[in-house]
């Protein structure tokens, strides 16, 4: 694995990444995305996944939490952010550091 990046999501949401040279994998639904993730996880260091699919694949994505690679990052889709990706980053940083860095208190 040599720092390769991929994106998995609906066709419209991944189009800009494809134009930028990121390996893009269109997924029709969560089941299809799960199959794609199983295949690309062996080859890519960073995998971007749209929020809609990530929300549906929550339990499946936990398998990537403890491994150093691949890093699966949740990003907004063409529909905009639902806040799910930011919440995932907040939870991961709190788990890793023992403190919530994102609170305003």
Long-range contacts (C-beta under 8 A, 24 or more apart in sequence): 1-43, 1-44, 1-45, 1-69, 1-70, 2-45, 3-45, 3-46, 4-43, 4-44, 4-45, 4-46, 5-44, 5-45, 5-46, 5-47, 5-48, 6-40, 6-43, 6-44, 6-46, 6-47, 6-48, 7-47, 7-48, 7-49, 7-75, 8-33, 8-36, 8-37, 8-40, 8-47, 8-48, 8-49, 8-50, 8-53, 9-33, 9-48, 9-49, 9-50, 9-52, 9-53, 9-75, 9-77, 10-50, 10-52, 10-77, 10-78, 12-77, 12-78, 13-50, 13-77, 13-78, 13-79, 14-50, 17-48, 22-48, 27-53, 29-53, 30-56, 30-57, 33-57, 34-60, 37-72, 40-70, 41-70, 44-70, 45-69, 45-70, 45-71, 46-70, 46-71, 46-73, 47-71, 47-72, 47-73, 48-72, 48-73, 48-74, 48-75, 49-73, 49-74, 49-75, 50-74, 50-75, 50-76, 50-77, 51-75, 51-76, 51-77, 51-81, 51-82, 51-84, 51-85, 52-77, 52-79, 52-82, 54-84, 54-85, 54-88, 55-82, 55-84, 65-92
